[in-house]
Amino acid sequence: MLKYLRLVFTAGLRILWDWLFYILRYAKHPERYPLEKRYAKVHKLIVYVVDCYRVDFKVKGLEHLRRLEASDKPYLMCANHESNMDPIVMLYFCEKPISFVAKKETEKFPFVGKIIKSIDGLFMDRDDLRQSLRVMIELGKRLENGKLSYLIFPEGTRNKDMDKSLLLPYKPGALKAAKKAGVAILPSCMYGNERILPMRPNDKRIPVELTFFEPLDQNMVKENDTEAIAEKVMEITEAELKLQIASNQDFFEKGYQKIPRRKGKLR
């Protein structure tokens, strides 16, 4: 609860305004408003909120994301999942419309659930195989229609014990829609998002690591089944995650978290 109180006190008025006059309407009746308009408003709000939290991003491979956005073709981004803030961080960097395949429980989360719903998100019930299948079929249709890109978390749920395993097994089914639709698959990796909301009053900077890999080679995707593709994505993600964790540890060891953001970029 404290983390949400901090959100209210930090950016409460702006959130309340956009929430009452835009987000709730978009979430309830998305069909009444153009996707570009809904996404632009959501993206602007997310940028404002995240900037209020003094997040110190270290980003690699952003050019891969920008290249896909410039192509105006849909793609499927896949990422590891460690925090409820993961979709928010991705929205911060995605300048053109993208939505999410999220677990059904997310729909009821304060703020995040309405945000995802307002930009045509899909909610999957992991305990209902038929409903999950319908969601993946719908995802494939939307990618084939070429109107919207999506982010999916192949682990299926948040990894709450990274000390035990850096990643949960990537589910091959998460990539079937992209393979069938013939769209680009953009692997990504992030670390540190869970620190954004919890109260850390003494921290002047909150380090978050984010990497966008080069999209998977289309020939590789065509020639391999989704099991092999998921294994490859998991392999490169795990290797990068180890580097991100080391970078994060180095950040704290050097005491960068105590230096105000206004002092400029440190890394």
VMD Tcl script that draws the C-alpha trace (Angstrom):
set ca {
  {0.00 0.00 0.00}
  {2.86 2.40 0.82}
  {4.22 2.19 -2.70}
  {0.87 3.33 -4.13}
  {0.67 6.14 -1.58}
  {4.02 7.35 -2.83}
  {2.64 7.28 -6.36}
  {-0.32 9.41 -5.24}
  {1.82 12.00 -3.47}
  {4.40 12.15 -6.27}
  {2.19 12.51 -9.33}
  {-1.32 12.28 -7.91}
  {-2.93 15.35 -9.49}
  {-1.72 14.55 -13.00}
  {-2.74 10.91 -12.67}
  {-6.15 11.83 -11.27}
  {-6.84 14.26 -14.10}
  {-5.88 11.86 -16.88}
  {-7.52 8.97 -15.04}
  {-10.91 10.65 -14.73}
  {-11.06 12.40 -18.09}
  {-9.24 9.96 -20.35}
  {-8.03 6.57 -19.08}
  {-11.34 5.38 -17.59}
  {-13.19 6.30 -20.77}
  {-10.59 4.66 -22.97}
  {-10.65 1.47 -20.87}
  {-14.46 1.26 -20.87}
  {-15.07 2.14 -24.51}
  {-11.81 1.80 -26.47}
  {-13.73 1.41 -29.74}
  {-14.95 5.01 -29.53}
  {-11.46 6.52 -29.77}
  {-8.68 6.03 -32.33}
  {-5.86 3.84 -31.07}
  {-3.26 6.49 -31.87}
  {-5.10 9.04 -29.70}
  {-5.47 6.61 -26.79}
  {-1.86 5.52 -26.95}
  {-0.50 9.07 -27.22}
  {-2.33 10.10 -24.05}
  {-1.26 6.97 -22.16}
  {2.36 7.29 -23.30}
  {2.53 10.94 -22.24}
  {1.17 10.09 -18.79}
  {3.59 7.19 -18.35}
  {6.59 9.35 -19.26}
  {5.49 11.96 -16.72}
  {4.97 9.41 -13.92}
  {8.20 7.48 -14.50}
  {10.23 10.70 -14.66}
  {8.83 11.64 -11.24}
  {10.50 8.57 -9.78}
  {14.08 9.60 -10.67}
  {14.68 6.43 -12.65}
  {18.23 6.14 -13.99}
  {17.90 4.05 -17.16}
  {20.77 2.24 -18.79}
  {19.48 1.26 -22.21}
  {21.15 -0.80 -24.90}
  {19.89 -1.60 -28.39}
  {17.22 1.10 -28.52}
  {17.96 1.46 -32.25}
  {16.46 -2.00 -32.84}
  {13.15 -0.88 -31.36}
  {13.20 2.41 -33.27}
  {13.88 0.61 -36.54}
  {10.84 -1.62 -36.07}
  {8.69 1.36 -35.11}
  {9.83 3.22 -38.24}
  {8.82 0.28 -40.43}
  {5.15 0.70 -39.40}
  {4.84 -3.09 -39.33}
  {3.61 -5.03 -36.29}
  {6.07 -7.05 -34.24}
  {6.01 -9.19 -31.13}
  {8.30 -8.13 -28.31}
  {9.10 -10.74 -25.68}
  {10.70 -9.97 -22.33}
  {11.53 -11.46 -18.97}
  {9.07 -10.63 -16.21}
  {10.07 -9.56 -12.70}
  {7.69 -6.76 -11.72}
  {4.21 -5.32 -12.21}
  {6.03 -2.22 -13.47}
  {7.41 -4.08 -16.51}
  {4.60 -2.97 -18.88}
  {4.92 0.62 -17.65}
  {8.66 0.70 -18.36}
  {8.11 -0.66 -21.85}
  {5.39 1.93 -22.52}
  {7.89 4.60 -21.50}
  {10.21 3.64 -24.38}
  {7.72 2.59 -27.06}
  {6.81 5.76 -28.94}
  {4.40 4.03 -31.31}
  {1.40 1.95 -30.21}
  {2.10 -1.34 -28.53}
  {-0.08 -3.39 -26.21}
  {0.29 -6.40 -23.95}
  {-0.72 -9.96 -23.31}
  {-1.11 -10.00 -19.52}
  {-2.37 -12.41 -16.92}
  {-6.06 -12.03 -16.10}
  {-5.30 -10.86 -12.54}
  {-3.57 -7.79 -13.97}
  {-6.90 -6.48 -15.19}
  {-7.82 -5.68 -11.57}
  {-4.53 -4.01 -10.65}
  {-4.75 -0.28 -9.82}
  {-3.45 1.90 -12.64}
  {-1.67 -0.83 -14.63}
  {-4.81 -2.83 -15.43}
  {-6.75 0.15 -16.79}
  {-3.74 1.34 -18.76}
  {-3.38 -2.02 -20.52}
  {-7.12 -2.25 -21.16}
  {-7.24 1.26 -22.64}
  {-4.72 0.30 -25.35}
  {-6.36 -2.96 -26.47}
  {-4.52 -5.30 -24.13}
  {-5.35 -8.99 -23.95}
  {-5.85 -10.72 -20.60}
  {-5.10 -14.43 -20.28}
  {-6.48 -16.78 -17.65}
  {-3.58 -19.15 -17.01}
  {-5.90 -21.63 -15.27}
  {-8.25 -21.87 -18.25}
  {-6.62 -23.63 -21.20}
  {-9.45 -22.86 -23.62}
  {-9.50 -19.18 -22.74}
  {-5.71 -19.00 -23.08}
  {-5.95 -20.61 -26.51}
  {-8.60 -18.09 -27.59}
  {-6.35 -15.24 -26.48}
  {-3.40 -16.58 -28.47}
  {-5.60 -17.01 -31.55}
  {-6.81 -13.43 -31.16}
  {-3.23 -12.26 -30.78}
  {-2.32 -13.98 -34.04}
  {-5.24 -12.31 -35.82}
  {-4.26 -8.87 -34.57}
  {-0.65 -9.33 -35.63}
  {-1.75 -10.55 -39.07}
  {-4.04 -7.53 -39.45}
  {-0.99 -5.35 -39.00}
  {-2.64 -2.77 -36.76}
  {-0.85 -3.19 -33.45}
  {2.34 -4.66 -31.97}
  {2.32 -6.62 -28.73}
  {4.58 -7.46 -25.80}
  {4.35 -10.86 -24.19}
  {6.13 -12.40 -21.22}
  {7.09 -15.97 -22.22}
  {7.73 -16.93 -18.58}
  {3.98 -16.64 -18.07}
  {4.29 -15.01 -14.67}
  {6.66 -12.89 -12.62}
  {9.85 -14.53 -11.44}
  {9.66 -13.88 -7.70}
  {12.81 -15.79 -6.74}
  {15.69 -14.74 -8.99}
  {18.17 -16.05 -6.41}
  {16.94 -19.52 -7.27}
  {16.69 -19.07 -11.03}
  {17.32 -15.98 -13.16}
  {14.51 -16.95 -15.54}
  {11.51 -19.20 -15.45}
  {11.22 -21.53 -18.47}
  {10.08 -19.68 -21.59}
  {6.83 -21.14 -22.92}
  {7.05 -21.90 -26.67}
  {3.34 -21.20 -27.13}
  {3.98 -17.53 -26.41}
  {5.77 -17.21 -29.77}
  {3.45 -19.24 -31.98}
  {1.29 -16.26 -32.95}
  {4.30 -14.32 -34.22}
  {5.67 -17.29 -36.16}
  {2.32 -17.96 -37.79}
  {1.73 -14.28 -38.60}
  {5.24 -13.89 -40.00}
  {6.02 -10.79 -37.95}
  {9.34 -9.81 -36.40}
  {10.19 -11.10 -32.92}
  {12.05 -8.57 -30.77}
  {13.62 -10.11 -27.63}
  {14.25 -7.75 -24.72}
  {15.59 -7.96 -21.21}
  {15.14 -5.76 -18.14}
  {16.23 -5.62 -14.53}
  {15.45 -3.34 -11.59}
  {11.85 -2.37 -12.33}
  {10.66 -3.63 -8.96}
  {12.58 -0.77 -7.32}
  {10.55 1.98 -8.98}
  {7.45 1.94 -6.76}
  {8.65 0.80 -3.30}
  {9.48 3.64 -0.95}
  {13.21 4.42 -0.98}
  {13.30 8.00 0.34}
  {17.10 8.13 0.57}
  {17.70 7.17 -3.07}
  {18.20 10.05 -5.50}
  {18.44 7.67 -8.47}
  {16.78 4.32 -9.13}
  {18.82 2.17 -11.54}
  {16.98 0.19 -14.20}
  {18.70 -1.83 -16.92}
  {16.99 -2.38 -20.28}
  {18.21 -4.12 -23.44}
  {16.53 -4.49 -26.82}
  {18.16 -7.24 -28.87}
  {18.32 -7.38 -32.63}
  {15.10 -8.93 -34.01}
  {15.39 -12.65 -34.64}
  {16.46 -13.62 -38.12}
  {13.35 -14.46 -40.14}
  {14.97 -17.50 -41.74}
  {15.80 -18.82 -38.29}
  {12.18 -18.32 -37.20}
  {10.82 -20.06 -40.31}
  {13.18 -23.03 -40.12}
  {12.77 -23.77 -36.41}
  {9.83 -24.76 -34.23}
  {8.72 -22.54 -31.37}
  {10.51 -24.76 -28.82}
  {13.87 -24.00 -30.44}
  {13.02 -20.32 -30.85}
  {11.99 -19.99 -27.19}
  {15.20 -21.74 -26.13}
  {17.29 -19.32 -28.20}
  {15.49 -16.25 -26.83}
  {15.85 -17.53 -23.27}
  {19.56 -18.18 -23.82}
  {20.41 -14.66 -24.98}
  {18.12 -13.13 -22.36}
  {19.74 -15.01 -19.50}
  {23.24 -14.03 -20.64}
  {22.26 -10.36 -20.83}
  {20.43 -10.50 -17.50}
  {23.66 -11.55 -15.78}
  {25.39 -8.46 -17.21}
  {22.51 -6.24 -16.09}
  {22.65 -7.57 -12.54}
  {26.40 -6.93 -12.40}
  {25.89 -3.40 -13.74}
  {23.20 -2.78 -11.13}
  {25.42 -3.98 -8.31}
  {28.23 -1.75 -9.54}
  {25.84 1.22 -9.50}
  {25.14 0.78 -5.79}
  {28.74 -0.04 -4.87}
  {29.84 3.29 -6.38}
  {27.11 5.12 -4.48}
  {25.48 6.54 -7.61}
  {22.04 6.16 -6.01}
  {22.94 9.06 -3.69}
  {23.67 11.52 -6.52}
  {20.64 13.62 -7.60}
  {19.41 13.21 -11.17}
  {19.97 16.89 -11.85}
  {23.73 16.23 -11.64}
  {23.55 14.62 -15.07}
  {24.05 11.16 -16.53}
  {26.56 8.91 -14.76}
  {26.72 5.86 -17.03}
}
mol new
graphics top color blue
foreach p $ca { graphics top sphere $p radius 0.5 }
foreach p [lrange $ca 0 end-1] q [lrange $ca 1 end] { graphics top cylinder $p $q radius 0.2 }
display resetview
